[in-house]
Amino acid sequence: MLLGAVLVLTVWIAAGAAMVAAASPFAPSGRYVDIGGRKLRLVCAGPPASAERPTVWMEPGAFGLAADFAAIQEKLTARGIRSCAYDRAGMGWSDPGPKPRDATTITDDLEKLIAASGEPGPFILMGHSMAGLYARLFAGRDPDKVAGLVLIEATTPEQIDNPGTERFIGGFTRLAQVAAVSASVGTTLPLYWAAGDRIGLPSQGSAEKRHAYVSGRHARTAAEEVENWPRSAAEARLAPPYDPKWPVAVVVAYRGEPDGAPDPRRAPELASRAGMFEAVRGASHTTILGQAHGEAAVRAVEFVLAHLGPAPSGD
C-alpha cells in the first residue's frame, strides 16, 4: 500500500510538471527595482500622475503578488489613471528579503521601493485583505506619501481582538503551512490550471498568478507572512489612525445583511470626512479583484480622486 501511494503521488506530480511545462511560456511584466542589493518587481501602468490624479499604489493580500491587481490596473489605465503594484520580497519574482516577514519589515521594503522607483507621491493606497495592516503602518509612518485610501476586503488591526478573528487566523495559518509544504514538494502542480487563478485575471496576470500558485518559494514566504499576522496587527495598531482628511473607500464582497454588529472593516471609512462604502453582490474575497467585479475598485478610486484635498503649495 505504501509503495502504491508513493507511485500515485509520483505520477500525480509528474503529470502536473508536464502540464506546467506545456503551458504557454511568458515573461513577467514590469521591471526590477534595486532597493539596496536586492530587487523587487514593480508593475506600473497608465499615464504619468499629477497632483489632481495621483498614482494608485497597490498592496496585495496574503499569498498575493502584483498580478492580483492586473484586471484593476487594466481598468484604471482605460480611465487614464496611473497605478503601481509589486511583488513583496520572496513573492512572485522579487528577491528574498529579511525576516521576520511582518508589517514592519514589509513597510521598510515598501519605503525603499517607492524611493528607488522614481514614482512621485503622494499616493492613493489600495490594499486587499491582510494588506490592510501594511497600509495602516505605512500611512502612519509616511503620512506625507498618502493622498487617500481604497481598502478592498481589508482587515484592520483592531480585528485581532475579535475571538472569531483569532480562530480564523489559527486555521488560516495551518492552511498556509500545508500549502507551503505542498507547493514545495510539487503536489500543487496539477492544479496549475484549475486553481491557480481564482480571481479572474487578464491572460498575462493569470499566467503570473498560476506560476506563483505552484511556486514553493512563493508559498513558503506567504506562509511566513500569515504566521506573523498577529505580530503585524500589533505593529499596525501602534501606528496613528488614518488622518480624517484622507478620503477613504471601503469595498467588500456582499455576504448578506449584517447581524447588527457594525462591520469593523468600515472603521476607516466611517472615521473619514469623505467616506464611501460598497458591498459588491456576487463577488467573493478573490473575484472582487477580477475582471467580473473589479469595476467596484475603480469606482472607489474615482470617489477618492473626487474628494482629494487641495494640492500642497509650491513655496
C-alpha positions in Angstrom: 0.0 0.0 0.0 2.8 2.4 0.8 4.5 1.6 -2.5 1.3 2.2 -4.3 0.7 5.5 -2.6 4.2 6.6 -3.5 3.6 5.6 -7.1 0.3 7.5 -7.3 2.0 10.6 -5.8 4.9 10.3 -8.2 2.6 10.1 -11.2 0.5 13.0 -9.8 3.5 15.3 -9.5 4.9 14.2 -12.9 1.6 14.8 -14.6 1.5 18.3 -13.0 5.0 19.1 -14.1 4.2 18.1 -17.6 1.1 20.3 -17.6 3.1 23.3 -16.4 5.9 22.6 -18.9 3.3 22.5 -21.7 1.8 25.9 -20.7 2.5 28.8 -22.9 5.8 30.5 -21.9 5.6 34.1 -20.8 7.9 36.8 -19.4 6.9 38.5 -16.2 5.6 42.1 -16.7 7.1 45.2 -15.2 10.6 46.0 -14.1 13.0 45.2 -11.3 13.9 47.9 -8.9 17.1 47.7 -6.8 16.4 48.6 -3.2 19.9 48.2 -1.9 21.4 44.9 -3.1 18.0 43.3 -3.6 15.4 43.7 -6.4 11.6 43.9 -6.2 9.4 43.5 -9.2 7.3 46.6 -9.9 4.4 46.8 -12.4 3.2 50.3 -13.3 0.6 51.2 -15.9 -1.2 54.3 -17.1 -0.2 57.8 -17.9 2.1 60.0 -15.7 0.5 61.0 -12.4 -0.4 64.6 -11.4 -1.4 66.4 -8.3 -5.1 66.0 -9.3 -4.7 62.4 -10.3 -2.1 60.7 -8.2 -0.8 57.2 -8.7 -2.7 54.3 -7.1 -0.2 52.2 -5.2 -1.4 48.6 -4.7 -0.5 46.2 -1.9 -1.8 42.6 -2.3 -3.1 40.4 0.4 -1.9 37.0 1.7 -0.3 34.8 -1.0 -0.7 37.8 -3.4 1.6 39.5 -5.8 1.4 42.3 -8.4 -0.7 40.0 -10.7 -3.6 40.1 -8.3 -4.3 43.7 -9.5 -3.9 43.0 -13.2 -7.6 43.4 -14.0 -8.0 46.6 -11.9 -4.8 48.1 -13.4 -6.2 47.4 -16.9 -9.4 49.2 -15.9 -7.7 52.1 -14.3 -5.4 52.6 -17.3 -8.5 52.8 -19.5 -9.7 55.7 -17.3 -6.3 57.5 -17.6 -5.3 56.7 -14.0 -1.8 55.5 -13.2 -1.2 52.6 -10.9 1.7 50.5 -9.5 1.7 47.0 -8.0 4.6 45.0 -6.8 5.7 41.6 -5.5 6.8 41.7 -1.9 10.2 40.2 -1.1 10.3 36.4 -1.7 7.0 36.5 -3.5 6.5 36.2 -7.3 9.7 37.4 -9.0 11.1 39.6 -6.2 14.3 38.6 -4.4 14.0 37.2 -0.9 14.1 39.7 2.0 15.0 39.9 5.7 12.9 38.3 8.4 10.6 38.3 10.2 8.1 38.8 7.3 5.9 41.1 9.4 4.4 44.5 8.8 7.5 46.4 9.9 9.9 44.6 7.6 7.4 44.8 4.7 6.9 48.5 5.2 10.7 49.0 5.3 10.9 47.5 1.9 7.9 49.5 0.5 9.6 52.7 1.6 12.8 51.8 -0.2 10.9 50.7 -3.3 9.0 53.9 -3.5 12.1 56.0 -3.1 14.0 54.0 -5.7 11.1 53.7 -8.2 11.0 57.4 -9.2 7.2 57.3 -8.8 6.1 60.7 -7.3 3.8 60.7 -4.4 1.6 61.2 -2.5 -0.3 58.0 -3.5 -3.8 56.6 -3.2 -3.1 53.4 -1.2 -5.0 50.3 -2.3 -4.8 47.3 0.0 -6.5 43.9 -0.3 -7.2 41.6 2.6 -4.2 41.3 5.0 -2.6 44.3 3.3 -4.9 46.5 5.3 -2.4 46.0 8.1 0.5 47.1 5.9 -1.4 50.1 4.6 -2.1 51.2 8.1 1.5 51.0 9.2 2.8 52.7 6.0 0.3 55.6 6.4 1.3 56.1 10.0 5.0 56.2 9.2 4.7 58.2 5.9 1.6 60.4 6.0 3.2 62.8 3.5 3.0 59.9 1.0 -0.7 59.4 1.4 -3.5 61.2 -0.5 -6.3 58.7 0.2 -7.1 55.0 0.6 -9.1 52.2 -1.1 -9.5 49.2 1.2 -10.8 46.1 -0.5 -11.9 43.3 1.8 -9.1 44.7 4.0 -8.6 43.7 7.6 -7.9 46.3 10.4 -5.5 45.8 13.3 -8.3 46.2 15.8 -10.0 43.0 14.4 -7.3 41.0 16.2 -9.4 41.4 19.4 -12.3 39.5 17.9 -12.3 35.9 19.1 -13.6 34.8 15.7 -10.6 36.5 14.1 -8.3 34.6 16.4 -9.8 31.3 15.3 -9.7 32.3 11.7 -6.0 33.2 11.9 -5.2 29.9 13.6 -6.9 27.9 10.9 -5.6 30.1 8.0 -2.0 29.7 9.4 -2.3 25.9 9.4 -3.7 26.0 5.9 -0.8 28.3 4.8 1.7 25.9 6.3 0.2 23.0 4.4 0.2 25.0 1.2 3.9 25.8 1.7 4.8 22.1 2.0 2.5 21.1 -0.8 3.9 23.6 -3.3 7.5 22.8 -2.2 7.1 19.1 -3.0 5.2 19.7 -6.2 1.8 18.4 -5.3 0.1 21.6 -6.4 1.5 21.4 -9.9 -1.6 19.5 -11.3 -3.8 22.4 -10.1 -1.9 24.9 -12.2 -4.9 25.4 -14.5 -7.8 24.5 -12.2 -7.0 26.6 -9.1 -4.1 28.8 -10.0 -6.2 31.9 -10.8 -9.3 32.2 -8.6 -9.5 35.9 -9.3 -10.4 36.0 -12.9 -7.5 37.9 -14.4 -6.4 39.0 -17.9 -4.2 36.5 -19.7 -0.8 37.9 -18.6 -1.9 38.3 -15.0 -3.5 34.9 -14.9 -0.3 33.3 -16.2 1.7 35.0 -13.5 -0.8 34.1 -10.8 -0.8 30.4 -11.8 3.0 30.4 -11.8 3.1 31.8 -8.2 0.4 29.3 -7.1 2.7 26.4 -7.8 5.9 28.1 -6.6 7.4 26.6 -3.4 9.3 29.7 -2.6 6.3 31.9 -3.0 4.2 29.7 -0.8 6.8 29.4 1.9 7.2 33.2 2.1 3.4 33.7 2.1 3.1 31.2 5.0 5.7 33.2 6.9 3.6 36.4 6.4 0.5 34.7 7.6 2.3 33.2 10.6 3.3 36.8 11.5 -0.3 38.1 11.2 -0.8 38.7 14.9 2.6 40.5 15.1 1.8 42.6 12.1 -1.6 43.6 13.6 0.1 44.7 16.8 2.6 46.8 14.9 -0.1 48.4 12.8 -2.2 49.1 15.8 0.6 51.2 17.3 0.6 53.4 14.2 -1.5 56.6 14.2 -5.1 56.2 12.9 -5.8 57.4 9.4 -6.0 61.1 9.0 -9.7 62.1 8.8 -8.9 64.4 5.9 -7.9 61.5 3.7 -10.8 60.2 1.6 -11.4 56.5 2.2 -13.3 54.0 0.2 -14.1 50.5 1.6 -15.2 47.8 -0.8 -16.3 44.3 0.4 -18.0 41.3 -1.1 -21.7 41.2 -0.2 -22.5 38.4 2.2 -26.0 39.2 3.3 -27.4 41.7 5.8 -25.2 42.4 8.9 -26.3 40.8 12.2 -26.5 44.1 13.9 -22.8 44.5 14.8 -21.0 47.1 12.6 -18.5 45.6 10.2 -15.1 46.5 11.7 -13.6 46.9 8.2 -15.7 50.0 7.8 -14.0 51.8 10.7 -11.5 53.7 8.4 -14.3 54.9 6.1 -16.6 55.9 8.9 -13.8 57.9 10.5 -13.1 59.8 7.3 -14.6 63.2 6.4 -15.2 61.7 3.0 -16.0 58.0 3.2 -17.5 55.6 0.7 -18.7 52.0 1.2 -19.8 49.4 -1.3 -20.8 45.8 -0.8 -20.4 44.0 -4.2 -23.1 41.4 -4.9 -21.9 38.2 -6.5 -18.2 38.8 -5.6 -16.0 36.8 -3.4 -12.9 37.6 -1.4 -10.8 36.9 -4.5 -13.1 37.7 -7.5 -13.7 41.2 -6.2 -10.2 41.9 -7.8 -11.0 40.3 -11.1 -12.4 41.3 -14.5 -16.0 40.5 -13.4 -16.1 42.6 -10.3 -13.1 44.9 -10.4 -15.1 47.8 -11.6 -16.1 48.4 -7.9 -12.4 49.2 -7.1 -12.3 51.6 -10.0 -15.4 53.4 -8.6 -13.7 53.6 -5.3 -10.6 55.2 -6.8 -12.8 57.7 -8.7 -14.5 58.6 -5.4 -11.2 59.2 -3.7 -10.0 61.3 -6.6 -13.2 63.4 -6.5 -12.6 64.1 -2.8 -8.9 64.9 -2.7 -7.9 67.9 -0.7 -6.1 70.9 -2.3 -2.6 70.2 -3.6 0.2 71.4 -1.3 1.6 74.8 -2.2 4.9 75.0 -4.0 6.5 77.6 -1.8 
